[in-house]
Amino acid sequence: MSIGLLRVLYQHKIISSEQAEKLRESLEKNPNMMPELFKSGAIDPLKLAIFLSQTFHFPLLDLHNYNQSLLINGILTTDQMRSNRCVPIFKRGSHLFLAVSDPTPIQAYQKLAFTVQLSADLVIVQDNQLNQLLENLDDRSSALMGELGSMSGLSEVSNQVANADEATEEDGPISRFVYKMLSDALNNGASDIHFEFYEEMARVRFRIDGQLKEVARMPLNIRDQVASRIKVMSKMDISEKRVPQDGRIRLQFKSSAKPIDFRVNTLPTLFGEKIVMRILNSDAGMLQVDQLGFEPFQKELLMEAVNLPYGMVLVVGPTGSGKTVTLYTCLNILNTEDINISTAEDPAEINLPGINQVNMNDKQGLTFASALKAFLRQDPDVIMIGEIRDLETADIAIKAASTGHMVFSTLHTNNAPATLSRMLNMGVAPFNIASAVSLIVAQRLARRLCSCKAPMERPPEFALKKAGFNDEDLAKEWTMYRAVGCDRCKGKGYKGRAGIYEVLKITPSVQEIIMNNGNEVDIRRQALKEGFVEMRRAGLLKVMQGVTTLEEVIATTNDNE
């Protein structure tokens, strides 16, 4: 407790002048007089935290459900946190969010943050919860970072352990640091882990709900050791640092019932090898169509195409938009005893029993085109191609779709109508596209509002119309929500992601436009006449349903404005 806090409590008549004087005298002997304040019965920890949050306009956080693995390690030492009675709980850019129970010594907090070249943002917590957090703090992370920083050479790298939680002192600080990053990423629901090395800093970032977040900084002198450790685990060539490499890791964590697969890629940069690790979720392939977020009319079109005896279904969108999950959900529908399914992927991300999966290996001549040729000799019913990248692959895939096989694949295009133009530009004959392609699904992932969402007043009508809402929408009764933030979503207001889709059925009229060398605009115009719903419109439906915010939809679908 500070003198400033005593003054504030007295001015707001929460404590009497006698209580204030008694606490002031005790404060000279013991700086932490919060327990004495609570014993006096003047106020309890929760009411004090609420009062300080409202008075100083700082956010209030309940630490009971706070995941301590999210604590920002390596920035402040345990002594700094205990002496200043603050704990770093979040970092965004140059802002360090500190959990405090007394916000009045704000200059001390700013000075502390300035020593690590950051600015302090305060979050109010209950004093008893802060005490418990401070008591549970230890120097394991700080000691590990200090141990890493003191290393001058590469320690002996042990073989990959089957159980990641068994990394001990014998594995060395490099191994323990890597395993800790992998474990933290899994516990926090990250999809990717980035190890990045620059001229004057090295950092680790997690991608959570589509957004990158810095979680740790490393000493510069260990970048080669960290890269080598990960490459050994991924069965890569540690002596090769001039070209990109791909690898894979499988580890068992206590927090996971199944082994977790990581897809690893290295990329030579100016100051070391950047390493990105994708966490592969095998359970994603077991999703039901209803869980993907298709609107009812879109689901009907998709199921109709999936159950056709032959044809081609294309799923398009940027990297990380969930195309693979959509494809595997479709494959899971068809994965029965009487169906022969083969997939060619680079690499296979989801392991689905009952499906014959092939990893591409360009060095050995196993390309998408060669795999497709082999599939056609294997009596296939359904074929899935990870990506159509060139004319040869496209031609073979279209021939397969035209000769009694069901073909699924992906392309990198912005929207569904542009997919047909892309295939024409690759050199595929228009009549082949018109006869083979039966459905195109374009998709994006928007952050889903957490359960802490709050209703908000609708923006002005002109702003809603500019975003894409029509008069019929504005005449209906629906509630718009805003992101708030709670312990469950770590103050972000969003938890998880929801799919936004546009589904284009290749009707006879669209086929005619393709045959006549029509362009993307012609295809879109005709599709809209037949009830095609563009991605922005699909996103606005999610806003009306309270799934996400208008800001998120605009940011996700801005290429369709």
Order of alpha helices (4+ residues) and beta strands (2+ residues): alpha-alpha-alpha-alpha-alpha-beta-beta-alpha-beta-alpha-alpha-alpha-beta-beta-beta-alpha-beta-beta-beta-alpha-alpha-beta-alpha-beta-beta-alpha-beta-alpha-beta-alpha-alpha-beta-beta-alpha-alpha-beta-beta-alpha-alpha-alpha-alpha
